[in-house]
Amino acid sequence: MQLEIIKNMGIRWTLYRIQYEIKKKFGYLERAYKPIDLEDIDIGAKIDKELVSSTLKANLSNLNTSFSINEFDKLALLERADNILESKFYYFNDEKFEFRGWNYSPKTEKFAPSKLHWSKISDFNSDFGDIKWIWELSRFTFAYDLTRAYLYTKNDIYVEKFWQLFEDFIQKNPLEIGVNYKCSQEMSFRTNAWVFALYHFVDHPATTDDRLITLLKCISHYANHIYKHINFAVEAVKNNHSISEATTLTVLGNTFDFLPSSKKLYKKGIKVLEREIGWQVKKDGTFIQHSHNYHRLVLQNISWYIASTQSLNKRLSSIVRDRAQLSLNYFMDVISESGEVPNYGMNDGSYIMPLTEREYGDYRPVLQCLNYQLNKDLLFNDDSVNEILYLLNPANMDEKHSVCKTTDDKSLIVNEYGGYHILRKGNFKVFIKSKTYKERPVQADMNHVEIWYGNQCIFGDAGTYSYNDEEKVLNYFNGTFSHNTVLINDSNQMTKGSRFIWFNWSESKTPKVTHQNNKSSIEVELSNYKEYRHIRTLTLYEDKLVIDDEIVNEAESDTDIKVQWLTELKAIIKGNAVRLDYDNWSLDIVGDTESVIDLYSGDEENFRGWMSSTYGEIHPANQIVYHTKSDRKNIKVKSILSKG
């Protein structure tokens, strides 16, 4: 396995991880990131409220303070904000819990250590469970609700509550002590929320000199911690972490120019941001993590960077602008009219700047804001998705901006770098995953198909649920078992290692595509199953989709084949057909060997038939499994989805 890690991740990554673990074990990290008292932090010359206020207004001038929202949205926001006043918080945009501590997990009802240096606390295989249940509250994303509630009501109680929660966090989380300092990206999210709130609260009487100086000292310390530790994200994590951390350094360097470290923060931040955006967002607009939610997280970071940069009339980085535009183009290919996108790849519930009342799964607010920042026009003719846009752009922005014309839909889109391909015809939109991995994969989901008809998802992805749970749960959601593909001999397409590691990375042939007047098709091929190959061909017509699966069994050995389809629609088996959505859809599955069709829904014993819409949430779904066994060299199965 060690050789496989080196082969997949490279010698540089391997050596870096080894030396980092050695540093952790022998206390180097504890010495390098020493706990420090706030009074010992030097933020330079005399700083007062007037200086901070004038600096924020000048250096973050794009932030809008004069916008409001409709009454329906305001009521929903105030209900959530009033819950915060009672110390009740929503986790992962889903379930509400009462506050019991910053190191408390409402999922396990256990506390993480609160007096240990962060380098001595495990974030996996820990007694307190999934660390994300602790980090979620400590991201301070609730500060955006409190800020918006104050903006739209001018009720002082929301400002005071922010400061009370901030002071309690600082008291209960001494610098560098506890789980909330384990991840620099989490610190960057927290810092962004503090900066946004401070911009709107700085002139309020509740923002006392003591509170202001304490916050600035924390921001200064956080910035220096991220600055020193960002190389870990760049060299070892190699994903959105480095982009988030670099964005925060850039914004802090731009904004707090009275801090002694501001210039070095900006210089480091923009250098890392440009480099990481340049290789993580590909030339077809797809993202290295193969995750729509993490891709949205990156776009929110870019919007925050742009708001900061445009406030100072600085020129935007050309590589960041380019990759942001390519990302917008990609999302416009996959998004539905209602703003949903396939729940593709890992989804940890992140919505790092939730400045909207639209649902978590609606991507339009983020795309609308970013497109306006880049192009000064809109993608969607729906004012209800504009709140993020208005809050991150100046109040005098042109109210007569036009909705840009999108290009005509292509019937077939092959994303060479991301490997997430799209077939479109009529109301159908069909996605298939096929590529050879060059970077670390996260899910064994090759040849997975997701099918949408208008705004309705017919067959979809199971989601993520958790990063730290029972093996059978993780194997289902992250492995091949939950995906709409073929499962051979009850084995994942890749070999599972520890945590987020996979071995035997997926290898696929270049897709073959054909176009005719009445249909489009794409053929993909996966060769991961040793002596087996899986060839899948999708042919899309106006009124139906035909999926041809061929398993090439080179050894002609006894082989177990399962063709899987996962749906939230009502499903009933009738012979070789499955009737869906009260007979609105029919899925016919036929093969050339003896077979059986099983239907699983919330099955605990086999752990099949589950979906997760938001992180930490799980609910039954219908999983249709066509099961056959054969020793033939070529095993073929045809699935036909038709309407009515």
C-alpha positions as CSV (number, residue, x, y, z in Angstrom):
1,M,0.0,0.0,0.0
2,Q,2.9,2.4,0.7
3,L,4.2,2.0,-2.8
4,E,0.7,2.6,-4.2
5,I,0.4,5.8,-2.2
6,I,3.8,7.0,-3.6
7,K,2.6,6.0,-7.1
8,N,-0.7,7.8,-6.9
9,M,0.2,10.9,-4.8
10,G,3.9,11.3,-5.8
11,I,7.1,11.4,-3.8
12,R,6.8,15.1,-2.9
13,W,3.4,14.6,-1.3
14,T,4.5,11.4,0.5
15,L,7.7,13.0,1.9
16,Y,5.8,16.1,3.0
17,R,3.2,14.0,4.9
18,I,5.9,11.9,6.5
19,Q,7.8,15.0,7.8
20,Y,4.5,16.7,8.9
21,E,3.5,13.6,11.0
22,I,7.0,13.5,12.5
23,K,6.7,17.2,13.5
24,K,3.3,16.5,15.1
25,K,4.5,13.5,17.0
26,F,7.6,15.1,18.4
27,G,5.9,18.4,19.5
28,Y,7.3,20.7,16.8
29,L,3.8,21.9,15.8
30,E,3.0,22.6,19.4
31,R,6.1,24.7,19.7
32,A,5.6,26.4,16.3
33,Y,2.0,27.4,17.1
34,K,2.3,28.3,20.7
35,P,-0.8,29.2,22.8
36,I,-0.7,33.0,23.4
37,D,-2.7,35.4,25.5
38,L,-4.6,38.1,23.7
39,E,-2.9,40.9,25.7
40,D,0.5,39.7,24.3
41,I,-0.5,40.2,20.7
42,D,0.9,43.3,19.1
43,I,-1.1,44.9,16.4
44,G,1.1,47.9,16.0
45,A,0.3,51.6,16.5
46,K,-2.6,53.0,18.4
47,I,-5.8,51.8,16.9
48,D,-9.2,53.3,17.7
49,K,-12.8,52.9,16.5
50,E,-12.6,55.9,14.2
51,L,-9.5,54.5,12.3
52,V,-11.1,51.0,12.0
53,S,-14.4,52.4,10.8
54,S,-12.8,54.7,8.1
55,T,-10.5,51.9,7.0
56,L,-13.3,49.4,6.6
57,K,-15.5,51.9,4.7
58,A,-12.7,52.7,2.3
59,N,-11.2,49.2,1.8
60,L,-14.5,47.2,1.7
61,S,-16.6,49.9,0.0
62,N,-18.3,47.4,-2.3
63,L,-20.3,46.0,0.7
64,N,-23.8,47.3,0.5
65,T,-25.6,48.6,3.7
66,S,-28.8,50.0,2.1
67,F,-30.4,46.9,0.6
68,S,-33.5,45.1,1.9
69,I,-35.4,41.9,1.1
70,N,-39.1,41.0,0.6
71,E,-41.3,40.4,3.7
72,F,-41.6,36.7,3.1
73,D,-37.8,36.2,3.1
74,K,-37.4,38.6,6.0
75,L,-39.8,36.6,8.2
76,A,-37.8,33.4,7.5
77,L,-34.5,35.2,8.3
78,L,-35.8,36.7,11.5
79,E,-37.2,33.4,12.7
80,R,-33.7,31.9,12.3
81,A,-32.0,35.0,13.9
82,D,-34.4,34.9,16.8
83,N,-33.5,31.3,17.4
84,I,-29.9,32.4,17.6
85,L,-30.9,34.9,20.2
86,E,-32.1,31.9,22.2
87,S,-28.8,30.1,21.4
88,K,-30.5,27.6,19.0
89,F,-28.6,27.0,15.8
90,Y,-29.2,25.2,12.5
91,Y,-26.5,22.7,11.5
92,F,-25.8,22.0,7.9
93,N,-28.8,24.0,6.8
94,D,-31.1,21.3,8.1
95,E,-31.6,20.5,11.8
96,K,-31.8,22.8,14.8
97,F,-29.9,22.2,18.0
98,E,-29.5,24.1,21.3
99,F,-26.1,25.4,22.1
100,R,-24.1,23.4,24.7
101,G,-20.6,24.4,24.0
102,W,-18.2,25.3,21.1
103,N,-16.5,21.8,21.4
104,Y,-19.8,19.9,21.6
105,S,-21.2,17.6,19.0
106,P,-25.0,17.4,18.9
107,K,-24.7,14.4,16.7
108,T,-22.9,12.2,19.4
109,E,-23.8,14.4,22.4
110,K,-20.1,14.4,23.4
111,F,-17.5,17.0,23.9
112,A,-14.1,17.2,22.3
113,P,-11.0,18.0,24.5
114,S,-11.0,21.7,25.3
115,K,-7.5,22.0,27.0
116,L,-5.2,20.2,24.6
117,H,-3.2,21.8,21.9
118,W,-4.9,21.3,18.5
119,S,-2.0,19.1,17.2
120,K,-2.7,16.5,19.9
121,I,-6.4,16.0,19.0
122,S,-7.5,13.5,16.4
123,D,-10.2,14.5,13.9
124,F,-10.9,11.0,12.9
125,N,-11.4,7.8,15.0
126,S,-12.1,10.1,18.0
127,D,-14.4,9.6,20.9
128,F,-16.5,12.7,20.0
129,G,-17.3,11.5,16.5
130,D,-17.3,13.5,13.3
131,I,-15.4,16.7,14.0
132,K,-17.5,18.6,11.4
133,W,-20.3,18.6,13.8
134,I,-18.2,20.8,16.1
135,W,-16.6,22.9,13.3
136,E,-20.1,23.7,11.8
137,L,-21.1,26.1,14.6
138,S,-17.6,27.4,15.1
139,R,-17.5,28.7,11.5
140,F,-19.6,31.6,12.7
141,T,-21.8,31.4,9.6
142,F,-24.7,32.4,11.9
143,A,-23.0,35.9,12.0
144,Y,-24.3,36.5,8.5
145,D,-27.9,35.9,9.8
146,L,-27.4,38.3,12.7
147,T,-25.8,40.9,10.4
148,R,-28.7,40.7,7.9
149,A,-31.3,40.8,10.6
150,Y,-29.7,44.0,11.9
151,L,-29.5,45.5,8.4
152,Y,-33.2,44.9,7.7
153,T,-34.6,45.8,11.1
154,K,-32.0,48.0,12.9
155,N,-32.7,46.1,16.0
156,D,-29.7,46.4,18.3
157,I,-30.2,43.0,19.9
158,Y,-28.7,41.2,16.9
159,V,-25.5,43.2,17.2
160,E,-25.2,42.6,20.9
161,K,-25.8,38.8,20.4
162,F,-22.9,38.7,17.9
163,W,-20.5,40.2,20.4
164,Q,-21.7,38.0,23.2
165,L,-21.1,34.9,21.1
166,F,-17.8,36.2,19.9
167,E,-16.6,36.9,23.5
168,D,-17.8,33.5,24.7
169,F,-16.0,31.8,21.8
170,I,-12.7,33.6,22.6
171,Q,-13.0,32.8,26.3
172,K,-13.8,29.1,25.7
173,N,-11.3,28.6,22.8
174,P,-7.9,30.1,23.9
175,L,-5.7,30.7,20.9
176,E,-4.2,27.4,19.6
177,I,-6.1,25.3,22.1
178,G,-8.8,22.8,21.1
179,V,-10.4,21.4,18.0
180,N,-11.3,24.8,16.5
181,Y,-7.6,25.5,15.6
182,K,-7.0,22.1,13.9
183,C,-7.9,23.4,10.4
184,S,-6.7,26.7,8.9
185,Q,-9.6,26.6,6.4
186,E,-12.1,26.6,9.3
187,M,-10.2,29.5,10.8
188,S,-10.4,31.4,7.5
189,F,-14.2,30.8,7.3
190,R,-14.6,32.2,10.9
191,T,-12.4,35.2,10.1
192,N,-14.5,36.0,7.0
193,A,-17.6,36.0,9.0
194,W,-16.1,38.2,11.7
195,V,-14.9,40.7,9.1
196,F,-18.3,40.9,7.4
197,A,-20.0,41.4,10.7
198,L,-17.5,44.0,11.8
199,Y,-18.0,46.0,8.6
200,H,-21.7,46.4,9.5
201,F,-21.3,46.7,13.3
202,V,-18.2,48.8,13.7
203,D,-20.1,52.1,14.3
204,H,-22.7,50.5,16.6
205,P,-22.5,51.4,20.4
206,A,-22.3,47.6,21.2
207,T,-18.9,47.6,19.4
208,T,-16.9,48.9,22.3
209,D,-13.2,49.7,22.1
210,D,-12.3,46.5,24.1
211,R,-14.4,44.3,21.9
212,L,-13.0,45.9,18.8
213,I,-9.3,45.5,19.9
214,T,-10.0,41.9,21.0
215,L,-11.4,41.1,17.6
216,L,-8.6,42.7,15.7
217,K,-6.0,40.8,17.8
218,C,-7.8,37.6,17.0
219,I,-7.9,38.4,13.3
220,S,-4.2,39.3,13.4
221,H,-3.3,36.0,15.1
222,Y,-5.5,34.0,12.8
223,A,-3.9,35.6,9.8
224,N,-0.4,34.8,11.0
225,H,-1.5,31.2,11.8
226,I,-2.9,30.7,8.3
227,Y,0.1,32.4,6.7
228,K,2.5,29.9,8.5
229,H,0.3,26.8,7.9
230,I,-1.0,27.4,4.4
231,N,1.8,25.2,3.0
232,F,0.1,22.2,4.5
233,A,-3.0,22.9,2.5
234,V,-0.9,23.4,-0.7
235,E,1.3,20.4,-0.3
236,A,-0.7,17.9,1.6
237,V,-4.5,18.6,1.3
238,K,-4.3,19.8,-2.4
239,N,-7.9,21.0,-2.7
240,N,-10.3,23.9,-1.8
241,H,-8.5,24.4,1.6
242,S,-5.6,26.3,0.0
243,I,-8.0,28.5,-2.0
244,S,-10.1,29.4,1.1
245,E,-7.0,30.2,3.1
246,A,-5.4,32.2,0.3
247,T,-8.6,34.2,-0.2
248,T,-8.7,35.1,3.5
249,L,-5.1,36.2,3.5
250,T,-5.7,38.3,0.4
251,V,-8.8,40.0,1.8
252,L,-7.2,40.7,5.2
253,G,-4.1,42.1,3.5
254,N,-6.3,44.4,1.4
255,T,-8.6,45.4,4.2
256,F,-6.5,45.9,7.4
257,D,-3.7,48.0,5.9
258,F,-2.9,49.4,9.4
259,L,-1.7,46.0,10.6
260,P,2.1,45.5,10.4
261,S,1.6,42.2,8.5
262,S,-0.9,43.4,5.9
263,K,1.5,43.6,2.9
264,K,3.0,40.2,3.5
265,L,-0.5,38.7,4.0
266,Y,-1.7,40.1,0.6
267,K,1.5,39.1,-1.2
268,K,1.3,35.5,0.0
269,G,-2.4,35.3,-0.4
270,I,-2.6,36.4,-4.0
271,K,0.4,34.3,-5.0
272,V,-1.2,31.1,-3.6
273,L,-4.7,32.0,-4.8
274,E,-3.6,32.4,-8.4
275,R,-1.5,29.3,-8.4
276,E,-4.1,27.1,-6.8
277,I,-7.1,28.4,-8.8
278,G,-5.0,27.9,-11.9
279,W,-4.6,24.2,-11.5
280,Q,-7.6,23.3,-9.4
281,V,-10.2,24.7,-11.8
282,K,-9.7,23.1,-15.2
283,K,-9.9,24.5,-18.7
284,D,-13.4,23.1,-19.2
285,G,-14.6,24.8,-16.0
286,T,-14.7,21.6,-13.9
287,F,-13.1,21.4,-10.4
288,I,-10.4,19.1,-9.2
289,Q,-12.4,17.7,-6.3
290,H,-15.2,16.4,-8.5
291,S,-17.8,17.9,-6.2
292,H,-20.4,20.6,-7.1
293,N,-20.7,21.8,-3.5
294,Y,-16.9,22.3,-3.1
295,H,-16.9,24.0,-6.5
296,R,-19.5,26.4,-5.2
297,L,-17.4,27.0,-2.1
298,V,-14.5,28.0,-4.4
299,L,-16.8,30.4,-6.3
300,Q,-17.9,32.0,-3.0
301,N,-14.2,32.5,-2.2
302,I,-13.7,34.2,-5.5
303,S,-16.7,36.5,-5.0
304,W,-15.2,37.5,-1.6
305,Y,-11.8,38.2,-3.3
306,I,-13.5,40.2,-6.0
307,A,-15.6,42.3,-3.6
308,S,-12.4,43.2,-1.7
309,T,-10.3,43.8,-4.8
310,Q,-13.0,45.9,-6.6
311,S,-13.5,48.0,-3.4
312,L,-9.9,49.2,-3.9
313,N,-10.2,49.6,-7.7
314,K,-7.5,47.0,-8.1
315,R,-7.2,44.9,-11.3
316,L,-8.6,41.4,-10.9
317,S,-6.1,38.6,-11.3
318,S,-6.5,37.4,-14.9
319,I,-6.2,33.7,-14.0
320,V,-8.8,34.0,-11.3
321,R,-11.2,35.8,-13.6
322,D,-10.6,33.3,-16.4
323,R,-11.3,30.2,-14.1
324,A,-14.3,31.9,-12.5
325,Q,-15.8,32.5,-16.0
326,L,-15.1,28.9,-17.1
327,S,-16.8,27.7,-13.8
328,L,-19.9,29.8,-14.5
329,N,-20.1,28.4,-18.0
330,Y,-19.8,24.8,-16.6
331,F,-22.5,25.4,-14.0
332,M,-24.9,26.9,-16.6
333,D,-24.6,23.6,-18.4
334,V,-25.6,21.5,-15.4
335,I,-28.0,23.7,-13.5
336,S,-31.8,23.2,-13.6
337,E,-34.3,26.1,-14.0
338,S,-35.0,25.9,-10.2
339,G,-31.3,26.3,-9.4
340,E,-30.5,22.7,-8.5
341,V,-27.4,20.8,-9.7
342,P,-26.6,17.1,-9.4
343,N,-25.6,16.2,-5.8
344,Y,-22.3,15.1,-7.3
345,G,-19.2,14.1,-5.3
346,M,-18.5,14.9,-1.7
347,N,-21.0,17.3,-0.1
348,D,-20.2,18.5,3.4
349,G,-23.0,21.0,3.7
350,S,-20.7,24.0,3.2
351,Y,-22.3,27.3,2.4
352,I,-19.6,29.6,3.7
353,M,-21.4,33.0,3.0
354,P,-25.1,32.1,3.3
355,L,-26.4,35.6,2.4
356,T,-29.7,34.3,1.0
357,E,-33.0,32.9,1.9
358,R,-33.0,30.5,-1.1
359,E,-32.6,26.8,-0.2
360,Y,-29.2,25.3,0.3
361,G,-29.5,23.3,-3.0
362,D,-30.2,26.5,-5.1
363,Y,-27.0,27.5,-6.8
364,R,-28.4,30.6,-8.5
365,P,-27.6,33.2,-5.8
366,V,-23.9,32.4,-5.9
367,L,-23.7,32.2,-9.7
368,Q,-25.8,35.4,-10.1
369,C,-23.5,37.4,-7.8
370,L,-20.2,36.1,-9.4
371,N,-21.5,36.7,-13.0
372,Y,-22.4,40.3,-12.1
373,Q,-19.0,40.9,-10.5
374,L,-17.3,39.7,-13.7
375,N,-19.7,40.8,-16.4
376,K,-22.1,43.4,-15.0
377,D,-25.1,41.5,-16.1
378,L,-27.4,38.7,-14.7
379,L,-27.9,35.1,-15.5
380,F,-31.4,34.7,-13.9
381,N,-34.4,36.9,-14.2
382,D,-35.5,36.3,-10.6
383,D,-35.0,39.0,-8.0
384,S,-35.4,36.6,-5.2
385,V,-31.9,35.2,-5.9
386,N,-30.1,38.6,-5.9
387,E,-29.5,39.1,-2.2
388,I,-25.8,37.9,-2.2
389,L,-25.3,40.1,-5.3
390,Y,-26.6,43.2,-3.6
391,L,-24.8,42.7,-0.4
392,L,-21.4,42.2,-2.1
393,N,-21.7,45.0,-4.6
394,P,-22.0,48.8,-4.1
395,A,-25.3,50.4,-3.5
396,N,-25.0,52.6,-6.6
397,M,-24.7,49.6,-9.0
398,D,-26.8,49.9,-12.1
399,E,-30.4,48.9,-11.3
400,K,-31.1,48.4,-15.0
401,H,-28.7,45.6,-15.5
402,S,-29.8,43.2,-18.2
403,V,-30.2,39.4,-18.2
404,C,-27.5,38.0,-20.4
405,K,-28.4,35.7,-23.3
406,T,-27.1,32.2,-22.8
407,T,-25.9,30.1,-25.7
408,D,-28.1,27.4,-27.2
409,D,-28.0,24.1,-25.5
410,K,-25.6,21.6,-27.0
411,S,-27.0,18.1,-27.3
412,L,-23.8,16.6,-25.9
413,I,-21.0,18.1,-23.9
414,V,-17.7,16.2,-23.2
415,N,-15.8,17.7,-20.3
416,E,-12.3,16.4,-21.1
417,Y,-10.7,17.4,-17.8
418,G,-13.5,16.8,-15.3
419,G,-14.9,13.7,-17.0
420,Y,-18.5,14.8,-16.1
421,H,-20.3,14.5,-19.5
422,I,-23.8,15.8,-20.4
423,L,-26.4,14.6,-22.9
424,R,-29.4,16.9,-23.6
425,K,-32.5,16.5,-25.7
426,G,-35.9,18.1,-25.1
427,N,-36.6,18.1,-21.3
428,F,-34.0,15.4,-20.7
429,K,-30.6,16.2,-19.1
430,V,-28.4,13.2,-18.5
431,F,-25.0,13.2,-16.8
432,I,-22.3,10.4,-16.9
433,K,-19.0,10.3,-15.1
434,S,-16.0,8.8,-17.0
435,K,-12.3,9.7,-16.7
436,T,-8.9,8.4,-15.8
437,Y,-7.9,10.0,-12.5
438,K,-4.8,12.1,-12.4
439,E,-5.6,13.7,-9.0
440,R,-6.8,12.1,-5.8
441,P,-10.4,10.6,-6.3
442,V,-13.0,10.9,-3.5
443,Q,-15.8,8.5,-4.6
444,A,-15.8,5.2,-6.6
445,D,-18.4,6.5,-9.0
446,M,-17.2,5.9,-12.5
447,N,-19.8,5.4,-15.2
448,H,-22.4,6.7,-12.7
449,V,-25.5,8.2,-14.5
450,E,-27.8,10.9,-13.2
451,I,-31.0,11.6,-15.0
452,W,-33.1,14.8,-14.9
453,Y,-36.3,15.7,-16.7
454,G,-36.9,19.4,-16.4
455,N,-36.6,20.2,-12.7
456,Q,-37.2,16.6,-11.6
457,C,-34.4,14.3,-10.7
458,I,-35.4,10.8,-11.8
459,F,-32.2,8.9,-10.8
460,G,-29.6,10.7,-8.6
461,D,-26.6,10.5,-6.5
462,A,-26.9,9.3,-2.9
463,G,-24.9,12.2,-1.5
464,T,-22.3,12.1,1.3
465,Y,-24.0,11.9,4.8
466,S,-20.8,11.8,6.9
467,Y,-17.0,11.7,6.7
468,N,-16.7,9.7,9.9
469,D,-19.2,6.9,10.5
470,E,-19.5,3.1,10.4
471,E,-17.5,1.4,7.6
472,K,-20.7,0.1,6.0
473,V,-22.1,3.6,5.8
474,L,-19.0,5.2,4.4
475,N,-18.6,2.3,1.9
476,Y,-22.1,2.8,0.7
477,F,-22.1,6.6,0.2
478,N,-18.5,6.9,-1.0
479,G,-18.1,3.6,-2.8
480,T,-19.7,2.1,-5.8
481,F,-22.7,0.6,-3.9
482,S,-24.8,3.8,-3.9
483,H,-24.1,4.9,-7.5
484,N,-26.1,4.4,-10.6
485,T,-23.5,2.2,-12.3
486,V,-22.6,-1.5,-12.5
487,L,-21.3,-3.3,-9.4
488,I,-19.1,-6.3,-10.2
489,N,-18.6,-9.1,-7.7
490,D,-19.8,-6.8,-4.9
491,S,-16.5,-4.9,-5.0
492,N,-15.8,-1.2,-5.3
493,Q,-14.2,0.0,-8.5
494,M,-11.2,1.1,-6.6
495,T,-9.5,-0.3,-3.4
496,K,-10.4,1.7,-0.3
497,G,-7.5,2.9,1.9
498,S,-7.7,4.9,5.1
499,R,-9.8,8.1,5.4
500,F,-10.0,9.8,2.0
501,I,-7.5,7.5,0.3
502,W,-8.3,5.2,-2.6
503,F,-5.9,2.9,-4.4
504,N,-6.1,1.5,-8.0
505,W,-7.4,4.8,-9.3
506,S,-10.0,4.6,-12.0
507,E,-8.9,4.3,-15.7
508,S,-11.3,5.0,-18.5
509,K,-11.0,5.3,-22.3
510,T,-11.8,8.5,-24.1
511,P,-15.6,8.7,-24.6
512,K,-17.0,8.0,-28.1
513,V,-19.8,10.2,-29.2
514,T,-22.3,10.2,-32.1
515,H,-25.0,12.5,-33.2
516,Q,-28.0,12.0,-35.4
517,N,-31.1,14.0,-36.0
518,N,-33.3,12.1,-33.5
519,K,-30.7,10.9,-31.0
520,S,-27.3,11.4,-29.4
521,S,-25.1,8.8,-27.8
522,I,-22.0,8.5,-25.7
523,E,-20.0,5.3,-25.0
524,V,-17.6,5.1,-22.0
525,E,-15.4,2.3,-20.8
526,L,-13.9,1.5,-17.4
527,S,-11.1,-1.0,-17.0
528,N,-10.6,-1.1,-13.2
529,Y,-12.0,-4.5,-12.4
530,K,-8.8,-6.5,-13.2
531,E,-10.0,-9.1,-15.8
532,Y,-13.3,-7.2,-16.3
533,R,-14.2,-4.1,-18.4
534,H,-17.4,-2.2,-18.1
535,I,-18.6,-0.6,-21.4
536,R,-21.7,1.7,-21.0
537,T,-23.5,3.4,-23.9
538,L,-26.2,6.0,-23.4
539,T,-28.5,6.8,-26.2
540,L,-30.9,9.7,-25.7
541,Y,-34.1,10.3,-27.7
542,E,-36.8,13.0,-27.2
543,D,-38.9,10.6,-25.2
544,K,-36.6,8.0,-23.8
545,L,-33.1,7.0,-22.7
546,V,-31.5,3.7,-23.5
547,I,-28.6,2.5,-21.4
548,D,-26.6,-0.5,-22.7
549,D,-24.2,-2.1,-20.3
550,E,-21.7,-4.7,-21.4
551,I,-19.3,-6.4,-19.0
552,V,-16.4,-8.0,-20.7
553,N,-15.4,-11.0,-18.7
554,E,-11.9,-11.9,-20.1
555,A,-11.4,-14.9,-17.8
556,E,-15.0,-16.2,-18.4
557,S,-15.3,-16.9,-14.7
558,D,-18.4,-16.9,-12.6
559,T,-19.3,-13.3,-12.2
560,D,-21.9,-11.4,-10.1
561,I,-23.4,-8.4,-11.8
562,K,-25.6,-5.7,-10.3
563,V,-27.0,-2.8,-12.3
564,Q,-28.1,-0.1,-9.8
565,W,-30.6,2.8,-10.0
566,L,-31.3,5.1,-7.0
567,T,-34.4,7.3,-6.9
568,E,-36.4,9.3,-4.5
569,L,-39.5,8.7,-6.6
570,K,-42.1,6.1,-5.6
571,A,-41.2,2.8,-7.2
572,I,-43.0,-0.5,-7.8
573,I,-41.6,-3.6,-9.6
574,K,-43.8,-5.2,-12.3
575,G,-42.0,-8.1,-13.9
576,N,-38.9,-6.8,-15.7
577,A,-40.1,-3.2,-15.4
578,V,-40.2,-0.7,-12.6
579,R,-43.0,1.9,-12.5
580,L,-41.9,5.2,-11.1
581,D,-43.7,8.3,-9.8
582,Y,-47.2,6.9,-9.9
583,D,-46.7,5.4,-13.4
584,N,-45.3,8.6,-14.9
585,W,-42.1,6.7,-15.7
586,S,-41.2,3.2,-16.7
587,L,-37.7,1.6,-16.3
588,D,-37.5,-1.7,-18.3
589,I,-34.4,-3.8,-17.5
590,V,-33.6,-6.8,-19.6
591,G,-30.5,-9.0,-20.0
592,D,-29.4,-12.2,-21.8
593,T,-29.0,-14.3,-18.6
594,E,-31.3,-15.3,-15.8
595,S,-31.9,-12.4,-13.4
596,V,-33.9,-10.9,-10.6
597,I,-34.9,-7.3,-9.8
598,D,-34.8,-6.3,-6.1
599,L,-36.0,-3.1,-4.6
600,Y,-34.4,-1.7,-1.4
601,S,-35.6,1.2,0.7
602,G,-34.0,2.2,3.9
603,D,-32.6,-1.4,4.3
604,E,-30.4,-1.4,7.4
605,E,-29.3,-5.1,7.1
606,N,-27.8,-4.8,3.5
607,F,-27.4,-1.0,3.9
608,R,-29.0,-0.1,0.6
609,G,-31.7,2.4,-0.4
610,W,-30.5,5.5,1.3
611,M,-29.9,9.1,0.3
612,S,-28.5,12.2,2.0
613,S,-29.5,15.6,0.8
614,T,-27.5,17.6,3.3
615,Y,-24.5,16.7,5.4
616,G,-25.5,14.6,8.5
617,E,-29.0,13.9,7.1
618,I,-30.1,10.5,5.9
619,H,-33.4,9.2,4.6
620,P,-34.8,6.2,2.7
621,A,-34.8,6.1,-1.0
622,N,-35.7,3.4,-3.6
623,Q,-32.7,1.5,-4.9
624,I,-33.5,-0.7,-7.9
625,V,-30.9,-3.5,-8.3
626,Y,-30.9,-5.8,-11.4
627,H,-29.0,-8.9,-10.3
628,T,-27.5,-11.6,-12.5
629,K,-24.7,-14.1,-12.5
630,S,-22.9,-15.5,-15.6
631,D,-19.6,-17.0,-16.8
632,R,-20.1,-15.6,-20.3
633,K,-17.3,-13.5,-21.8
634,N,-19.8,-10.8,-22.7
635,I,-22.6,-10.1,-20.3
636,K,-25.1,-7.5,-21.5
637,V,-27.9,-5.6,-19.8
638,K,-30.2,-3.0,-21.3
639,S,-32.1,-0.4,-19.3
640,I,-34.8,1.7,-21.0
641,L,-36.3,4.8,-19.2
642,S,-39.4,6.1,-20.9
643,K,-42.1,8.5,-19.9
644,G,-45.6,7.3,-19.2
